[in-house]
Amino acid sequence: MKYIIIVFTILSFGSIITGFLIESEFSEKFIGFGVLGIFFIVIPLFSYHHWKGKDVKKYMITKESLEKMRDSQK
């Protein structure tokens, strides 16, 4: 999974850089596909890879966690 994320990141940034460097009618499409690749492929894969197996409730704000924070401030 780690290598897939690295490959898609390199491809996305490569597409963006290619779009800036070449002067053709497709240069804006290269930039757009690179940005879409980052936001719709790389970031979700990265989030899934790093949050897999963790308890999400630890990071959510609930009534109990608010009470713990208030008690710890007193």
C-alpha positions as CSV (number, residue, x, y, z in Angstrom):
1,M,0.0,0.0,0.0
2,K,2.9,2.3,0.9
3,Y,4.4,1.9,-2.6
4,I,1.1,2.5,-4.4
5,I,0.7,5.8,-2.5
6,I,4.2,6.8,-3.5
7,V,3.7,5.9,-7.1
8,F,0.4,7.8,-7.4
9,T,1.9,10.8,-5.6
10,I,4.9,10.9,-8.0
11,L,2.5,10.5,-11.0
12,S,0.2,13.3,-9.8
13,F,3.1,15.7,-9.1
14,G,4.7,14.7,-12.4
15,S,1.5,15.5,-14.2
16,I,1.3,18.9,-12.6
17,I,4.9,19.8,-13.3
18,T,4.5,18.5,-16.9
19,G,1.5,20.8,-17.3
20,F,3.5,23.8,-16.2
21,L,6.6,23.0,-18.3
22,I,5.1,22.1,-21.7
23,E,3.2,24.5,-23.9
24,S,0.4,22.8,-25.6
25,E,-3.4,22.8,-25.6
26,F,-3.4,19.9,-23.1
27,S,-1.2,21.5,-20.4
28,E,-4.1,22.7,-18.3
29,K,-5.6,19.2,-18.4
30,F,-2.3,17.7,-17.1
31,I,-2.4,20.1,-14.2
32,G,-6.1,19.3,-13.5
33,F,-5.6,15.6,-13.7
34,G,-2.7,15.9,-11.3
35,V,-4.7,17.9,-8.8
36,L,-7.6,15.4,-9.1
37,G,-5.2,12.5,-8.6
38,I,-3.9,14.0,-5.4
39,F,-7.3,14.8,-3.9
40,F,-9.3,11.8,-5.1
41,I,-6.6,9.0,-5.0
42,V,-3.6,9.9,-2.9
43,I,-5.2,11.6,0.1
44,P,-8.0,8.9,0.6
45,L,-5.4,6.1,0.2
46,F,-3.0,7.8,2.6
47,S,-5.8,8.4,5.2
48,Y,-7.0,4.8,4.9
49,H,-3.5,3.4,5.3
50,H,-2.7,5.5,8.4
51,W,-6.1,5.2,10.1
52,K,-6.5,1.4,9.5
53,G,-6.9,-0.4,12.8
54,K,-7.2,2.6,15.0
55,D,-10.1,3.5,17.2
56,V,-11.8,6.5,15.7
57,K,-13.8,7.2,18.9
58,K,-10.6,8.3,20.6
59,Y,-10.4,11.3,18.2
60,M,-14.1,12.3,18.2
61,I,-15.5,14.9,20.5
62,T,-18.3,13.5,22.6
63,K,-20.1,14.5,25.7
64,E,-17.8,12.4,27.8
65,S,-14.6,13.7,26.3
66,L,-15.9,17.3,26.8
67,E,-16.5,16.5,30.5
68,K,-13.0,15.0,30.8
69,M,-11.5,18.2,29.3
70,R,-13.5,20.4,31.7
71,D,-12.5,18.3,34.7
72,S,-8.8,18.3,33.7
73,Q,-8.8,22.2,33.5
74,K,-10.1,22.6,37.0
